[in-house]
Amino acid sequence: MDRLSNTVRPYAWGSTTLIPTLLGVAPTGEPQAEMWMGAHPGAPSRITRTGAADATAAAPAEQALTDVIAADPTGELGQAAVEKFGPRLPFLLKLLAAGAPLSLQVHPDLAQAQQGYADEEARSVPIDAPHRVYKDANHKPELICALTPFDGLCGFRRPVEAAEAMEALGVDSLKPYADLLRAHPEEAALREVLTAILTADPAQMADTVTAVAAAAERIGGSYAPYARAAHHFPGDAGVVAALLLNYVQLQPGEALFLDAGVPHAYFGGLGVEIMANSDNVLRCGLTPKHIDVPELLRIVRFEATDPGILRPEASPSGEELYETPVDEFRLSRFDLSPGAAPVDLTAATPQILLCTAGAPKAGEIGLVPGDSVFVPAGEKAEVSGAGTLFRATVVA
């Protein structure tokens, strides 16, 4: 197995303290939003292997995990994973630390991603154009597991509940939306109101958002997050759109699965996130970035859903699995006790092991919080000691 050297992404919404606190280092004062573990071309992890040294170097050279996998896909990923997902690691594992709200967003399913990507390629839309929607032809289901208290939005409320949430604020300009939510069947009501919010006159919407923020600040409690969102994104229609969604608070160890078509946003906290290896995001608000309203309305699933907070299922081996309906990733957790027998994690699929507490060992590699290792398919993987490890792999 190989110790990973990982990149921390300094997105503006990132917390300045959560990742440094986990790593046991002093904050720099700059936002540290995500630490990426895997083989995403945007910021692949790096490893150092004996035998990879330049002839003139005193120590082995560091290599990008993307290059290591490309040189021997079957050896690194296993035959079954290559046959099912191609010659690439199909997931990206992250530490995600939100100090401010992330954009309200939704992801396409696989067929929608393939169609959208092909369409933009056919129209020669530059891949780095600000209005480009589909960066690749893959879907992006994702799972977030809280390491600290973590809050956000997930899925639509029932229309009557959304109407009640709007009416409780006492903002006159929200009344037409509340009336529509009460007047139509679920799908039509949610579609019509989200469309009206995203296509409203910007100046009028800015006034509405200002009024919503003041009312949310005054009421507090479960409305406080909307005031916080408005503080970060003044005048943004996403603040009003957020009232249509379920507000969720996770405790450490709890998780959310975000499937295709489900609108969501993260507000704050530290978590372990895993997703299919894709960059396809359609934004609904809480962002200065491009919003493609027609395409967004095509992708969103206009149905009320229970957020479905996940708690891990324990097995006799001590593995606690977060069940999801996708094959590109499988996330589980081990709480290792002092003096317990080592646990054999050897598998025919590629794995990344991430330490989030304690000082366990993966093979002969000692780990502390924030450390991670890549385990090629079929390689011996035994963990021991005391601490918490997350295990990311695939279903192949």
Helices and strands as residue ranges (DSSP letters): E 2-3, E 7-9, H 18-23, E 34-38, E 46-48, E 62-64, H 65-71, H 73-77, H 79-85, E 91-98, E 104-106, H 110-122, E 142-146, E 150-156, H 159-169, G 172-174, H 175-183, H 186-198, H 202-219, G 221-223, H 224-232, H 238-241, G 242-244, E 245-250, E 255-258, E 264-276, E 282-285, H 293-299, E 313-314, E 320-322, E 330-336, E 343-344, E 351-358, E 361-362, E 365-366, E 372-375, E 382-384, E 387-393
